[in-house]
Amino acid sequence: MSIWWSLHLRREAASVPLARRLLLGAMETAGVDPDISFDLSVALSEACANAVEHGGDARTGEPLGAFRVTAYLDGERCRIEVADSGPGFPSRRVVRRTAPAPVPAPTSENGRGLCLIEQLADHVHFRNRPGHGAVVSFDKILKWREDALLRAM
């Protein structure tokens, strides 16, 4: 069985825990293993926080705006996508790598979120939509509880 949902959220700090709670609730109801749910919820929180912080239109200085979160639970895999309308990633971020990006210096105030997503997910893809912002998508293979309602057959 497959389920998916999509949210359009305001670029406000309160949107981050809302998206996280909705994901955790859906995964709990479906019967996903709590450790997998936790990893995905942390990765989602980081992607949403990035969209809130960097996802606006720098040309207009728009303080608010929106971003989109879409989650798919399909068989043995969960895919999450967070899309914003900001300036996009620097070109060095969207280049395909065979190894994760280097971890920022311990004194750095930024830069850990995307690295954390790479550590928590099985596959991560960063891409720009020219003139329309950035997209972070990541997948993780699911493990199910014994009493799972949506366990893949």
Residue pairs with C-beta under 8 A, 6 or more apart in sequence:
1 150
1 152
2 72
2 73
2 74
2 75
3 26
3 30
3 72
3 73
3 150
4 70
4 71
4 72
4 73
4 74
5 22
5 26
5 70
5 71
6 68
6 69
6 70
6 71
7 18
7 19
7 22
7 68
7 69
7 70
8 66
8 67
8 68
9 15
9 18
9 19
9 48
9 66
9 67
9 68
9 69
10 64
10 65
10 66
11 51
11 52
11 55
11 56
11 64
11 65
11 66
11 67
11 84
12 52
12 64
13 52
15 48
15 52
15 67
16 45
16 48
16 49
16 52
17 45
19 44
19 45
19 48
19 69
20 41
20 44
20 45
20 48
23 37
23 40
23 41
23 44
23 71
23 80
24 37
24 41
26 71
26 73
27 36
27 37
27 40
27 41
27 73
27 78
28 34
28 37
29 149
30 73
30 148
30 149
30 150
31 144
31 145
31 147
31 148
31 149
31 150
31 151
32 73
32 78
32 142
32 143
32 144
32 145
32 148
33 142
33 143
33 144
33 145
34 145
35 143
36 78
36 140
36 142
36 143
39 120
39 121
39 140
40 78
40 80
40 120
40 121
40 140
42 116
42 120
43 80
43 116
43 117
43 120
43 121
43 138
43 140
44 69
44 71
44 80
44 82
46 113
46 114
46 116
46 117
47 69
47 80
47 82
47 113
47 117
47 136
47 138
48 67
48 69
48 82
49 113
50 82
50 84
50 113
50 114
50 136
51 67
51 82
51 83
51 84
51 86
51 134
51 136
52 67
54 84
54 86
54 87
54 134
55 65
55 67
55 84
55 85
55 86
55 133
55 134
56 62
56 63
56 64
56 65
56 84
56 85
56 86
57 65
57 85
57 86
57 87
58 86
58 87
65 84
65 85
66 85
67 82
67 83
67 84
67 85
67 133
68 81
68 82
68 83
68 84
69 80
69 81
69 82
70 80
70 81
70 83
71 78
71 79
71 80
71 81
72 78
72 79
72 80
73 142
73 150
75 152
76 141
76 142
76 152
77 139
77 140
77 141
77 142
78 139
78 140
78 142
79 137
79 138
79 139
80 137
80 138
80 139
81 135
81 136
81 137
82 135
82 136
82 137
83 129
83 133
83 134
83 135
84 133
84 134
84 135
85 132
85 133
86 133
86 134
87 133
87 134
88 128
88 129
88 130
88 133
88 134
89 126
89 127
89 128
89 134
93 101
93 114
93 126
94 126
94 127
94 128
100 115
100 118
100 119
101 114
101 115
101 118
102 115
103 112
103 115
104 110
104 111
104 112
104 115
114 126
114 136
117 124
117 136
117 138
118 124
120 138
120 140
121 138
121 139
121 140
122 138
122 139
122 140
122 141
123 138
123 139
124 136
124 137
124 138
125 135
125 136
125 137
125 138
126 134
126 135
126 136
127 134
127 135
127 137
128 134
128 135
129 135
142 152
144 150
144 151
144 152
